Amino acid sequence: MTKQRKEQRTFASKTEDYYIDKNGLLVFTEHYLKKRGYCCQNGCRHCPYGFKK
C-alpha cells in the first residue's frame, strides 16, 4: 500500500460520514445518508430509506 493510500484510509476512518471499502470505493454511512435528509435512489449500500435497486 502506498503512503498516499494509507493517508486516505486514515482520513476516511476519522469521519462518520464515509469510509473507503476494501476495493478503494468511497461508501457513505447510514449516519451521513440520514443527515443528508433524502434518498438519491442510487441503491446506496447503507440506505436508511429502504431503497433497493
C-alpha positions as CSV (number, residue, x, y, z in Angstrom):
1,M,0.0,0.0,0.0
2,T,1.4,3.4,-0.9
3,K,1.9,6.2,1.6
4,Q,-0.8,8.3,-0.1
5,R,-3.3,5.3,0.1
6,K,-2.6,4.9,3.8
7,E,-3.2,8.6,4.4
8,Q,-6.5,8.3,2.5
9,R,-7.6,5.3,4.7
10,T,-6.6,7.1,7.8
11,F,-8.5,10.3,6.9
12,A,-11.6,8.3,5.9
13,S,-11.6,6.3,9.1
14,K,-11.8,9.5,11.1
15,T,-15.1,10.6,9.8
16,E,-18.6,9.2,10.5
17,D,-19.8,10.2,7.0
18,Y,-18.0,7.7,4.8
19,Y,-15.3,5.1,4.7
20,I,-13.1,3.5,2.0
21,D,-14.0,-0.2,1.4
22,K,-11.5,-2.9,0.5
23,N,-11.9,-2.1,-3.2
24,G,-11.0,1.5,-2.7
25,L,-14.5,2.8,-3.1
26,L,-15.9,5.6,-1.0
27,V,-19.0,4.4,0.9
28,F,-21.4,6.7,2.6
29,T,-22.5,5.6,6.1
30,E,-26.1,5.4,7.2
31,H,-25.4,8.4,9.5
32,Y,-24.4,10.6,6.6
33,L,-27.4,9.5,4.4
34,K,-29.8,10.3,7.3
35,K,-28.1,13.7,7.8
36,R,-28.4,14.4,4.1
37,G,-32.2,14.0,4.5
38,Y,-33.4,12.4,1.3
39,C,-33.0,9.3,-0.8
40,C,-31.0,9.6,-4.0
41,Q,-32.3,6.3,-5.4
42,N,-28.9,5.1,-6.4
43,G,-29.0,1.9,-4.2
44,C,-26.5,3.1,-1.6
45,R,-25.1,0.2,0.5
46,H,-26.3,1.7,3.8
47,C,-29.5,3.4,2.6
48,P,-31.7,4.2,5.6
49,Y,-34.7,4.8,3.4
50,G,-35.1,1.2,2.2
51,F,-34.4,1.8,-1.5
52,K,-33.0,-1.2,-3.3
53,K,-32.1,-1.4,-7.0
